[in-house]
Amino acid sequence: MAEPAPPHRQPEENPRHGRLTARPAPPVTAGGSGRMPLTGPDGEALGLAYAPAGAGDRPLRLVLLLHGAGGTAEQGLDLLLPLADRHRLLLVAPQSVASSWDLVVEGFGPDVRRIDMLLAAAFQAWPVECVVAGGFSDGASYALSLGLTNGDLFAAVLAFSPGFAAPMVTHGRPRVLVSHGTGDQVLPVDVCSRRLVPRLNTLGYQVDYHEFDGGHEVPTAIRQHAVEWLSSVAGRRTRLR
């Protein structure tokens, strides 16, 4: 099983290394509120977003939400959609280019570019004070890998039932929340989170780890705890330029 890696010394870091270039900045357009499709220049469906009512009134926490293998952007969005209004979360849920995320299929690249484009568009449309990566299953593994790679952008990572973390480079020290069902038959906790979390701790990451009595799922109580936990990263808000 791949483990988080220390930074390497290659001078160039790009999408093939999992590096994102988008950064929060004062918005130049009004993004609006509610659920909306995210499309490319040719109209291709790239994902979904949700902004709470009054989204432009004050800065939001942006949560990048990544679906599991074979899943959809809608499933990613649904991870935290019921809690978005109350906690003023701006949700961005990309659709993976292939059946799962590029790192799982063949290595960083296409999905990194897509996510970078969607984040850049969100930063242009809404005021953002903090950026978080999150996901379920393969999406959790990808959120961890992308989050540790880009800890200079992401203040925190929400990993619901991850299998692994495999960044090629690491930057910053995002805080991490991991949850896993003790009865998970898809990604068994013994060979996944129970190995991954101690390794993350050894590497110096602060990890809030929760096991629950259940399978390959994200219980309501875990979702609620996750968004409340996000308030603890408020001191690490990404500053607007």
Number of C-alpha atoms within 10 A of each C-alpha: 10 10 15 20 16 13 12 10 8 8 5 8 14 13 17 17 20 27 25 23 14 16 20 23 19 14 17 11 13 12 18 16 16 14 14 14 15 20 13 12 6 6 8 9 14 19 23 23 24 22 24 21 14 12 23 19 9 11 17 21 22 26 25 25 30 33 29 24 16 11 17 19 23 19 19 26 26 15 23 23 19 13 16 21 17 10 16 18 23 27 27 26 29 27 25 25 13 13 14 21 27 19 22 16 10 9 17 23 17 19 22 25 18 20 21 19 17 24 22 17 17 25 22 19 19 27 25 27 18 25 25 26 30 30 29 28 24 26 28 29 28 31 29 31 26 28 33 32 28 23 21 17 24 27 25 31 29 30 30 31 30 28 26 25 24 21 26 22 21 23 17 15 19 25 23 25 22 23 25 31 22 16 16 17 11 11 21 19 23 12 12 18 26 14 15 22 21 14 14 17 12 10 13 11 17 16 17 14 15 14 16 16 10 14 18 20 17 18 17 12 9 18 18 13 12 21 17 12 15 20 12 11 15 14 9 16 17 20 11 15 7
